[in-house]
């Protein structure tokens, strides 16, 4: 038996967190991890295969970089993409073992041919006798399939080296070239006889390959050598080996300019080789750029797929060079409040959300669900903060060791400031032109002049700094580092004043300050805890165990509540330092949250199977606010005198399925009242007062529940509500209370 004694302060009822809406941040029909890409120079359409999510092609306008539509596919895990010369047919090789033939006009799959194996890439040959063929690299079976391009029928197979990976055709010489990954070779196929006429040794683990038909040169990206092998197509020998960036994965050739684009995954850039061989220029790409690359020779425009950031990088040749990003999916990460839309009747604040896998900031109006603007900064923002009065946004960029300072209203980048190594948390002061950046790898704190765009000073800490926040009232800066340390700095001199150990083996990840009560909230990812520190005494006053990994913490000072988003739930922490409510999202992964004191709303960034979401949660009714002192654990006198119903504890109770829980229902006046256990859907599970005779006199009434339904069956594990509701006889005032229970297996 698990007794639960009355812990409500004279019957103070807290309203539940309420889900208001879920705003999609991208098309849920667009899959993830773009791989193969091909472009038709006839109509400048770009076709992209996404290997996860719904099996389909994404179709882009190569001129204005917009998404035109999608073509559903039958085969799983589409990889290689090719377009015929007329641009009316698109061919897709799926690693699940099939080839799809798609009508480019209707975007309908005309044929799907299953051949087994692991089909990674393909190329198209237009035959002189009207018989057009496809050559398909089958990685699993060390062969190239020859298919009829009309319907995908198998015409023959050609043995090649081990793990054939990428394939291309030189239409001038009618030869096909395929990289053999584990053999470190390239096989040369004579199309007239469908036989291998040469095997050419190249560098270590050759992946990408493409051909310059005018020069009859073949370019091979050697993944583990960081080189490109240049093959003379007349002699079938390597004539030059050119160093490029780290981990080159793909190659694309412009047959008009003879420029060669080499995609380097590790250094996240593209090396452009001139016909003579040396690197003429490099430009940055996104994360995990290893899927595909192609060139529209008419536009002089290259396209590169980035699996990790789920976007494409495009590059326009000519002088001056130009490049940019085409986003397919948005993965929301850090979120912060931004100024209201001008003239908004509600005056609710907007939000700025960082793409945790991309290079942009999305500025949204949650009230209307509309996008105000999208601002490209750098890959990948680890944290963002914003000063409302002038829309100054700061974003920490881990890859470049910088903080980017952006005017959110205009989208203009004001400064890019080099800080310490591995910047994580960012905090911008509202009372002066100063920002703080917690640097994980250099184990220090950068103090940045936001107006001049320079580092004022660097404060060494000796441990990996993860996040930072400021109490401007007390002029104190708080930094959390590994080994469970919370550091206090003077906000003017930036001297370290104190440090306290929260837990030696825990790794704090985020911190938030409640200025009005001088409290500091700290989450620890690997320990699943929330620490609450009294800033006046610099003492730990509460430790809360969380249901799963904490992602972020935010404070609403107006109602004195803090919010922690864990992997699949949003928790509300009340003035008494207890978990007062939980809103669960079992199908989503929550990332960060931001509480708006003007609207009592909490904005949560999340991702589910359909992509990125902004979740909008309302925190109850203002009538339930308790005014407490910091860490006092006492309700105000006003609250104590309210003649409301009281039930159980404000902290969710965790119990096993075979446990019994006892309650005490307290009525401050004569009332009619009912109490029961409910599912989160609102369905009644068990009536706790089936035999009550009304009206009930003022006093206490014992209740109990043994985790069963009315038929005596044990309820499934999950979250349940004990709810009491009634009406005072004398005043006809409605009274209610709620206790949350978590039943575990």
N, C-alpha and C positions, 0 to 999 in steps of 0.2 A: 504494500500500500504506500502511495506517495502522497503525503498530506501537503496541501497548498493553503497557506493562511492568507487572510486578507492583506493585500499590500497596496490597494488603491487608497489614496488619501481622501477619506470621506466621500468616496464614490465618484472620483473624477473619471470621466469616460473619454477615451481617445478614439477618434475616428480612424478608420482604416485608410491605408494608402490606396488610392483608386487609379487604375489605368485609364487615362483619358484617350490616348490614341497612340498608334504606332505609325510613324511616317517612313515609308521606304525611301532610301537614298540612291537606289539604282534599280534598273529593270530586273525583276527577279527571273526573267526568262533568259537573261544573259549569263552564260556559264562562267566558270572561273578558270584561271591559269591558261591564258592564250598561248598557243604553241605555233602551229604552222601558219604561214601567211603567204598569199599570192596576190598579184595585182594584174589587172587587164589594162594594157596600154590603149586598148580600143575605146573603152568608156571610163577608164580611171576608177573602176570599182576595186575595192580591196576586200579580200575574203580572209577571215581569221577563224581558225579552229580552236575552240576551248576544250581542253581535255577533261575537265570535271564539270559537274552540274549537268543540265540538260544537254544532250548530244546535238550539236548544231554548228552551223557557220554563222558568224556575225559579218554582216555586209556593211562596208563603210564607203562613203564618198571620199575618194582620194584627193579631191580638190579642196573641199571645205572641212574635211575631217569629221563629218557627222555620221551617226549611225543611221543607215537606211532601212535595215531590217535584219531578219534572221532566217536561215534555212534549216528546218529540222532534219536530223540525220538518224539513220537506223543503227549504224555501227557504233559501238562504245569506244571511248577514248580516241577521238579523231586527232591525228597528228599532221601528216603531210597534206599540203594543198597545192593544186596546179590548175591553171586556166588555159583553155585552148586559144589559138591565135585569134579567132574571131571574137572571143570573149563571151560566147553564148553557152559554154559548158564549163562547169567547175568539177574537178575530181578531188576526192578526199580519201586518203589512206588512213584507216583506223587501226590502232595497235591491237584491237580486239580481233583482227583477222579479216576485215572486209574492206571493200572499196565502194564508195558511193559516187554516183554520177548525178549532178544537179543541174537543172535548167536555170541559167543565170537570170532569165527574165521573170519567171514565175516563182523562183526560189523553191521549187518542188524537187524532191528526190525522185529521179526517173528510174534509176536502177540501183540496186545494192547487191554486190556479188561477194559472197563469203568464200574465202580461200584458206582460212586458217593462218597460223603463224603469227608473227608480230610485224605488222606492216607499218613502217616508220615514215617513208617518204615515197614520192613518185614523180615521174616526169612524162610529158606528152610528146609524142612524135606524130607528125602529119605525113602520112604516106603518099607517095606519088600516084599510086593506083586507087586512091580514095579509101584505103584501109588505114585508119588511124589507130595507133596503139599507145598503150601505157606501159611504162617500165616501173615496177614497184619493188622497193627494197624490203625483203623479208628478213628481219634481224634474227629471228629465232632459228631459221632453217638454212642460213648461209646461201641464199639464192636470190635471184631477181625474177619476179613473175612478169611475163609478157601477156597483157590483156588486150582484148578488143575494146577500144575506147567508146564504141557505140553502146555496148551493154555489159561490159565487164567480164565477158567470157574469157576463160583461160586459154591462151594460144600456145604457151610453152613456158619452160623454166630454164634459167641459166645459172649453173653453180658459180659462186664467187667466193670471196674470202669469208672469214668468220666475223659475225656481227656486222653485216652491211647496214649502214646507218643513214647516209644521205646520198642523193642521186641527182644528176643533172644531165642535160643533153646538149651537144654542140650540133645545131641543125646545119651548119655549114659543111661539116665533115660526116654527118650522120653517125656520130659515135656517142655512146652513153658512158658516163663515169660514175662509179660508186665507191664510197669510202668504206673500208673494212676496219672497223674500230679496233678489234683486238689483234689483228695481223699487222697493223701499221702500214697498210698498203692501199692502193687505189686500183680497182679493176677497170679495164677499158673494154667495152663491148662494141663490136661491129654490128650495127643494126641490120645490115643486109643479110648477115648469116646468123644473127643472134648468138654469137659466140664471143668468148673472152679472147682478145688478141694480145693483151699485155697486162702484166701486174707490176705496178710501180711502187717501190718502197718510198715512204714519206716519213713524217715525224711521228711522235708518240701519240697514240690514240687520235687518229684523224676523225673529225666529226663533219663539219660543214664543208661543202664543195660547191663551186659554181664556175662557169666558163665564160670567157670573153671570145665570142665567135669570130670577131673581126681580126683579133691577134692570134687566135687559136692557142690561147693560154688557159690553163686550168689552175684555179686557186684552191688550196686545201688548208683548212684551219686545223692545226695540230694542238689538241687541247692541253696535253701535259708538257709540251715543249715550249709553249708560248711563242709559236712561230707560225708562219704561213709558207707552205711549199708552193712554188710556182713551177708548173709542168709545161713543157713545150709539147703541144699537141701533135706536131709533125713527127717528132722523134720519140715521144712517150718517155721522156726523162725529166727529172727535176733539174731545172737550170738555175734556181736561186731559192734560198731560204731566208725569209725576212722576219726579224724579231718584231713582235707586236705587243699588245697588252697581256695581262695575265688571264689564263684560261680562255683562249679564243674558242668559240663554239660554232659560230655561223659565218658564212661568207655570202655576199651578194655583189654582182658586177653590173655596172652601168655600161651597156654595149656601145653607147654613143660617146660618152666622155672617157671611157675605159678606166674610170675610177673604181676601186675595189673597197667595199665596206666590210670590215672584219669586226665582228661583235665579240668583245672581251667581257666575259661574265664577272670575273673576280675584280677587275679594276673598274667595272661599270662604265665602260666607254666603248666607242667605236673608233677603230683606226682606219683612216682613209688612205689607201695606197694609190699612188699615181702609176701610170704605165711603166715608169722606170723602176718602181719597187719601193722607194722609201716612203715613210709615213709623212703625208703632207699636212694632216690635220686630225684632231680627235675631238669628239663631242660626247657628252654624257648620255647615258641611257638609264633605264629603271632597274629594278631589282630582279635578279635571276634572268638576265637576258640570254636565253639559250635555246629558245624554241624555233625562231625563224627570222628570216630577213629577205626582202625582195626590193626591186627597184622598178619604178615606172619611168622608162627611158624617155618618154615623151615629155613628162613633167619635170624630169630630173629630180625625182623625189624618192627617197628610200624610206622603208617602213621596217621597224624592228619590234618583235613582241617581247614583252617583259612578264614572265610568269609571276614573279613575286609581287610586283606592284600592280599586276592585273591591268596593264595599259600598253599602249604602243608609243614608241618614239618615232617621230618622223624627222627627216632631214632634207632640206632643199639645197641642191647644188647651185653653184654660181656665186657671184660676189654681190653683196655680202652673203655669207652663209646664214641659214636660218634653221632652227629646229624647235620642236615642241612636243607636247604630249597629247595623246588621244586616250581618255580614260574610259575603260569598259565597266569597271566596278569600283565602288567606293567602300573602303573598310574603315568605319569610324573608330577613332581612338580618343585622344584627349578632347574635352569639350569645355567651353567657358562661356560665360554670359557676355552679351554685347548690347549696345544701346538699342532702345525701342525703335521701331519704324516711325519715321516722322509723320505726325498726324494720326497715329494709331489711337483709336478710342479707348482701348484697354490700357495702353501704356506698358504692356508686358514687354519684357526684354527679349531680344533675339539671341541666337546662339551662334558661336563659331566652332566648327568641328574640324579637327585635323584628320587627314587621311593617314591612318597608321601604317599603311603599306604603300602609300603614294607620295606625291610631292605637292599636294594642294590643301587649301583651307576652304571649307564650305561654309558660307555665311547664310543662315536660314532664319526665316520667320516661322516659328512653330505654330503661331496662332492661325496662319493661313496655309501652313504646310508648303510654302513657296521658297524658292532659292533666290536670295538677294544678289549673291555674287559668288564666283569661284576664283580663288587667287592662288596662282602657282608660286611656291616658294622653293623648297629643296626636299630631296628624299632624306630621311623619313623623320617627320616631327615627333619627338618623344614626349613633349609637353607643351601646352600653350597657356598663356594668361593674357588678360586684356584689361586695360584701364578705360572705364566707361566714359570719363569726361572728354577724352580726345580720341577714342577708338584706337589707341595704340596697342597692338598685339605683338607679343613676343613668343617665338617658337624656338625650342631647342632642337638642333639638328645633330644627331649622333654621328652621322657619316662624315660630316665636314668640320666637326668641332666648332660650331658657330651658334650664335643666337641670331635669328632673323627678326628684325623689327619692322612691322608692317602697319601702314595706315589702313585699317580695315574699311573705312568709308570710301577711300579712293582706290584701294588695291595697290598703292604704290609702296614698294619696298624702300624704307628709309635708310636702313643700315644692315650690313652683314658683319657681325663682330666676332672675331676669333676669340674663343674662350678656352677653358681647359679641355682635356681629352674625355670624350664620352659624355657630353652634356645630357642631363636627364631632366630634373625638375626646374621650372621657371616660375619666378614671382616678380610682378611689377608693382612698385610702390605707387599709391594714389596721391601721396602728399609731396612727392619730389620726383625728379627725373632720374630714377635709379631702378635697375632691374638686377635680380640675383639669379645665378645659374649654378645648380648643383652638378658637379662633374664627377661621374663615377670612376673613370679610369685614372685621372690625375689626382683623385682623392682631395679635392679642394672645392672652394666656392669662389666663383667669379662675380665681382661687383661691377656692374656696367653702367656707364653714363648713357642714358637713352637718347639724350638730345645731341650729344657730340658723337655718339657711336664708337665708344672706346671703353676699354677695361680700366676702371679706376684703381682697383687693387685685387689681389688674389689671396684668399685666406686658406692656408694649408690646414687640413684636418687629419690626415694620416689614415683615413679609412674611406671606402667608396661612398661618396655622397650621392644620395638618391633623390631627395626632394627638399624643397625650401618653401617657407611661408613667412609672413611678416605680421606682427602686431604693431600697427602704426600708433596706437594709443600709448603703448608702453615703450615704443621705439626699440623693439626686440625682434631679432631675426632668428628663426628656428630652422635647423638643418638636421635631417635624419641621415645616418650613415649605417653601413653594415656593422655587424656585431651589436645590434640593438642599441645604438647610441643616439641620444637627442642632444644637439648642441645649441647653446644660447649665445647669440652675438649681440653686441651693442650696435644699434642701427645707424649710429652716426660715425663712430670710430672704427666699427667692424672688428673690434677686438673680441676674442672668445672670452665670455664671462663664466660659462659653466658648461658641464656636460653630465648627463645622467644616463646610467645603464638601465634600459628597459628589459632587456633579456640578452644574454651573451651570445646565444646561438641563433637568434632570429635576425632576419634581414628586412628591416623596414623599407617600404617602397613609396608610401605617400604620406603627406602631412597636411593638415588644415587647421587654421587658427580661428577660434571664436573670440573676437576682440571684446565683445560686450561682457563676457564672463571670464576672460583671461584663461581660456582652456586651449589645450593643444591635443588634437586627435592624430594618432599615428597608426597606420596599418602595417602589418608584417605578412608578406606573401607566403613565406615558407612555414610560418607557424599558425596561420589562420586566426590571427588575433587583432583586436583593436585596443590600443592603449589610450587612456585619457590622462593627461598631465595637467596639474594645477600650475599655471604660469607664474602666479604670485609667489608660490613656495618652491617652484621647480621640483615638484614631487609627483610621483605616479599615484593616482587616486583610484583608478579602476582598470581592470583588464577584462575584456569581453571575448569569449571564444566565438568565432564565426563559423557558419555552416560549411563554407568552402573558401576558395582562394579570393582574397580581397583585391579589387581592381582599382578603387579610388575612393576618396572621401571628400565630402563637401558639407558646408554648414549653412543653415538658415538662422541667423542671429535673432531675427524678429520673433520666431516662435521657439527659439532655443532648442533646436533639434539638429542632429548631425545625420548624414546619410552615408552608408557604405554600400557600394555595389560590389558584390562578389560574383563568382562565375555565372551563377544562375538566379540570383536574388538581389533585391534592393532592401536594405535594412534601415529602419528609422531608429535612431538612438535618442532617447528622451532626456529631459533635464536631470532625472535621477540616475543617469548613466546605465540605463537598462535598455535592452532591445525591446521596443514597444510595438513594432509592426514589421511584418515581412511580406513582400510582394514577390512571388516566385515567377520565373520565366524558364520553365524546364526545357523548352526547345531553342533557347537562344544562349549566346555567350555575351555577357555584359562586360563592358570595358571601363568606362569612366562615367562620372555623373557631375552635375552642377545644379545647385539649389538656388532658385530665384526667390528672394524674400518679398518681392513686390507682388507675386502672384501665387505664392505657396506651391509652386510647381517645381518638380525635379526633372531635369532632362538627362536621359541616360543614353549613351552610345552603345550599340549592340550589333551583333551579327547573328543571323540564322541561315538556314539552307537557302533562303531567297536573297541573301546578301545583306548589306548594311542597313541599319534602322536607327532612327531617333525615336526613343520611347519617351512619352510625356506622361508624368505621374502627378496627380494632385494629392497633397497631404491634408486631407480631412477638413473639418469645420473649425474656424477660428474660435468658436465657443469653448473648445476643449483645451485651450492653451493654459499651461501651468507656469506661473512665474516663480522661479526658484533662484536662489543664490548659487554661485559656482560651487559645485561639489557639496552642497549643504544636505541634499537628500530630503529637503523639507518643502512642502507645498506652501503657497502663500495663504494668509488668513482668509482672503476672499474665496479661494478655491476650497478651503476646508469647510466653509459654511454652506456650500451648495448642497441642497437636500437631494442629491442624486443617488442612483443605484450604485452599489459597489459589488464587485465580483473578482475574486482571485488576485492574481499578480499581473503587473504590466509587462513582465518579462515572459516571452514565450516559454512554455514548459515542455521539456523533452522527456518522453517516456516510452518504454517498450510496449509492444502489443499485448503482453500478458500482465501489465500493471493496472492498478486502480488508482484513480485520482479523486480526492475529496475537496469540495469547495465549501465556502460559506457565503451565502447570499445575504447581504445586509440592506435593509430598507430603512430609510430615515423617516418615513411617514407611511401612513396607511395607503396601500396601493394594490392595484391588480398587476400581476407580473407573471411572465412565463420565462423559462430558460431551456435551452437545448444545445445540442452539439450539431454543427453544420459543416458540410464540405465547403471548400473554397468557391465552388460553383453556386452556393446558396441552398443546396438540397439538404433537408433535415435528415440527420443520421440517427439522433436519439433525443426524445423529449425527456428532460430531466425533472419536470414537474407535472407528470400526468394526472396526479390525484389532488392537486392543490385546490383548496376551497377559497374563493375570493369574496370580498377583498381580504388581503393579507395585512395583518397588523404590523406596525413598525417593529423591527427586531431582526434577528439573524435566523437563517434557514439553512440547514445542512443539505448539500447536494453531493452526488458522486457519480462517476462514470468508470466502467471497467473495460473501455475500449471495445465494446460490442455494439451491434445494431439491435433493433427491437426483437430479433429472432435469436439473440445470443451468439451470433457469429462474430468472430474477431474482424475488426475493420482493417483494411489495407494500410500499410505504412503511408504516411503523407502528412499534410498540414490540415488541421481542423480548427474551427472557431467554436468556443463556448460563448453563446450570446444570451443575454438577459434583456428583456424589454418589458416596460410597464407604463402605467399612468397613475400619478398620484390622485387619490380620490378628492382631496380638498381643493387642489389647485388645477386639476386636469392637465398638469404638466407632464410631458412625455419624458420618460427616464430610460436609460439604456447603458449597457456596459458590454465589453468584449474581451475575451481572453483567448490568445492563440496557443494552440497545442501542436507539437510536432511529435507524431508517433513514428518510432523507428522499428525496424525489424528485430 
